[in-house]
């Protein structure tokens, strides 16, 4: 190459990549690239830190905005409420459905105990690992020995844990050879308050006439908790929860550590526990507890009106035993009306064979053989929502001859009208009774766990949504027109051997109880004196405890 050619080549422009000279290139980006190249490591770190801080501020703002927009669950039952099950033919007034009481998204902890729990009802309302409608069945296969029961129980625990999650546990109350755990209780813990539900309803149907007592109890402030004195209602509730076998990891932080204020309870708790109770425990349970409440909180020695009683229960005991009947009526009158005649002081509302049964039974052995005076206390059951099953347990204490006036009190809960539920009051055998102030009577023959409340008459109307106390009554009140006619008799269940055959073939409803607690609660309780204070709990953060109701039958799951 000669000198002239080299000179011409040097005058040609330097090679530029096509992309850089294309019209799509953005000249404004070039200085920024130079800036990035020239940016020191410290400047780069500060720039990234500033961007991260801005992102965090925006994220926190979004979180706070969502939190503020979320409406906190209100305490709509702070004053206490009495409700009926909202069956298909009933209005919304003075009625409720179970799903309206349970709010799974806000639920922080819960204890649920019932004689019968239907799988679909349970899975639809409580947060679990699975929402599948498995059936919690308890086929009747006869009584098991203690050793066999413990073996089956252990296997059932593992099966439930595997299906519903590692946080699923089970417990059951200690039971005698007969009787049952019949209480129906829900304790639902929400942010800022606890909701208590005591009912006659099992978790199995919306087509039954049942009662609910509901009350929301607010959380105590730290200052109020220091001077809080536990009322008897709270003491009795905690004692019954323990009797049912609930582990202390639940009842201690929620019912014993001055967390919730129970002083606004307007009702009196009545519970039953299997066994005989004497000495200082003689007035703790059953009909003697009822007698004590009526004597000291409903009536006074100076003003004892002549009384009559209206009883509507899902099961009637052996009322041919007039000793129990008169004994029970004395307790209903607080022991202040010593000679209560069975007729006309008592009216029993109960279906006949022709009326149908639902979930009820009479244990009267030979109804036609009863004295006429005893037969005449029975009246047909007719639901105001025609066709509904019959399952409530209601006692109304009325002034004699004034059945439409406001009752002196009402009892609602799980107790049927039987010795198994209320026990039998008999004289104290211990000679120290009078000296020690134990009372003249003791209880014996009680076979069931039961729970209910006595509502003073002045609180019945305030606990309803209307001003009519009879809205509490879901049936047609007794009258001469609906009294049993000659030849009619109370419905009686099938013989036990036939019931066992039927239940073995079809499977009984799942029997048990459920308790929900925050995940990790068993580790946190005890190590943290303040108890669990979780801001929120999702379904995955819940601990579910399913409890057998104490009847020693094989538990099985059918998917």
Secondary structure, 3 states (H helix, E strand, C coil): CCHHHHHHHHCCCCCCCHHHHCCCCCCHHHHHHHHHHHCCHHHHHHHHHHHHHHHHHHHHHHHHHHHHHCCCCCCCCCCCEEEEECCCCCCCCCEECHHHHCCCCCCCEEEEEECCECHHHHHHHCCCCCCCCCEEECCCCCCCCHHHHHHHHHHHHHHHHHHHCCCCECCCCCCCCCCCECCCEEEEEECCEEEEEEECCCECCCCEECEEEEEEEEECCHHHHHHCCCCHHHHHHHHHHHHCCCCHHHHHHHHHCCCECCCCCCEEEEEECCEEECHHHCCCCHHHHHHHHHHHHHCECCECCCEEEEEECCEECCCCCHHHHHHHHHHHCCCCCCCCCCCCCEEEECCECCCCCCCCEECCCCHHHCCHHHHCCEECCCECCCCCEECCCEEEEEECCCCCCCCCEEEEECCCECHHHHCEEEECCCCCHHHHCCCCEEEEEECCEEEEEEEEHHHHCCCCCCCCHHHHCCECCCCHHHECCCCCCECECCCHHHHHHHHHHHCCCCCEEEEEEECCHHHHECCECCCCCCCCCCHHHEEEEEECCCCCCCCEEEC
